[in-house]
Amino acid sequence: MTGRDNNLAAGSHASGRQATPQQVVGALFVDLEGIRARYECLRSGCTQRVEGPVHGATDVQAFVASIRTSHRCTGALR
């Protein structure tokens, strides 16, 4: 392992900056053919945990492009 590889393994960006801890708050599932997709919110207390599924290439493309901003969650981060 090179020095750069050691830094990346220790949680640094390739640019050398320290990585900022992130929390996963949702999961987007798209099948391999790109004809079905759904979003699952992982925040506790969310009143609309699942968005979708949507079917069809055009609908999937629009869903993937907009779900991040269109999902409205009232739940709290865990």
Backbone torsions as a table, in degrees:
resi	resn	phi	psi	omega
1	MET	NA	136.5	177.7
2	THR	-83.7	172.2	177.3
3	GLY	-60.4	-39.5	179.1
4	ARG	-63.9	-42.9	178.5
5	ASP	-61.3	-38.8	177.9
6	ASN	-63.1	-41.5	179.1
7	ASN	-63.8	-42.7	-179.6
8	LEU	-65.8	-40.2	179.0
9	ALA	-65.6	-29.5	-178.6
10	ALA	-84.5	-0.4	175.7
11	GLY	102.4	27.5	176.3
12	SER	-103.4	152.4	171.9
13	HIS	-73.4	160.8	176.3
14	ALA	-59.6	-24.7	-179.8
15	SER	-77.2	-7.2	-179.5
16	GLY	96.5	-8.4	177.5
17	ARG	-75.2	150.8	177.1
18	GLN	-69.8	137.2	178.7
19	ALA	-69.2	142.8	177.3
20	THR	-94.6	128.3	178.9
21	PRO	-58.4	138.5	179.7
22	GLN	-122.9	156.5	177.3
23	GLN	-121.6	129.4	177.9
24	VAL	-77.3	125.7	-178.2
25	VAL	-118.2	-2.8	178.8
26	GLY	-166.8	163.6	179.0
27	ALA	-132.8	131.2	178.2
28	LEU	-107.2	122.7	-179.8
29	PHE	-110.4	124.7	175.9
30	VAL	-130.8	128.4	-179.7
31	ASP	-70.2	165.2	-173.6
32	LEU	-65.7	-25.1	177.4
33	GLU	-84.5	-10.5	-180.0
34	GLY	72.3	27.9	-178.7
35	ILE	-112.3	-1.3	175.7
36	ARG	-142.4	143.7	176.9
37	ALA	-153.2	150.9	173.3
38	ARG	-151.0	158.1	179.2
39	TYR	-123.3	135.6	176.6
40	GLU	-121.0	122.1	177.6
41	CYS	-81.8	133.8	-177.5
42	LEU	-105.0	6.2	178.1
43	ARG	-76.3	136.7	179.5
44	SER	-68.8	140.1	178.1
45	GLY	83.8	3.4	179.2
46	CYS	-65.6	132.0	-178.2
47	THR	-84.0	-12.9	177.9
48	GLN	-134.2	77.1	-172.5
49	ARG	-68.2	-30.6	-177.2
50	VAL	-120.8	131.2	173.1
51	GLU	-113.8	134.3	-177.4
52	GLY	93.9	-164.7	7.4
53	PRO	-78.5	156.2	172.0
54	VAL	-113.1	153.3	-176.6
55	HIS	-130.5	145.5	178.5
56	GLY	100.1	139.2	-173.7
57	ALA	-56.9	-42.8	-178.2
58	THR	-67.3	-44.7	179.5
59	ASP	-66.2	-38.6	178.5
60	VAL	-63.7	-44.0	-179.4
61	GLN	-60.8	-44.6	178.7
62	ALA	-66.6	-40.0	179.5
63	PHE	-62.2	-48.1	-179.5
64	VAL	-62.6	-39.0	-178.4
65	ALA	-69.5	-25.8	-172.3
66	SER	-115.4	-13.3	-171.3
67	ILE	-62.1	-35.2	-177.5
68	ARG	-60.2	-38.3	-179.5
69	THR	-94.5	-21.6	-175.8
70	SER	-89.5	-21.4	179.1
71	HIS	-71.1	125.8	179.1
72	ARG	-111.5	112.5	-177.8
73	CYS	-110.7	134.6	175.7
74	THR	-102.2	-0.4	-178.4
75	GLY	-77.8	167.6	-179.9
76	ALA	-99.3	154.0	172.9
77	LEU	-67.6	145.6	178.8
78	ARG	-80.5	NA	NA
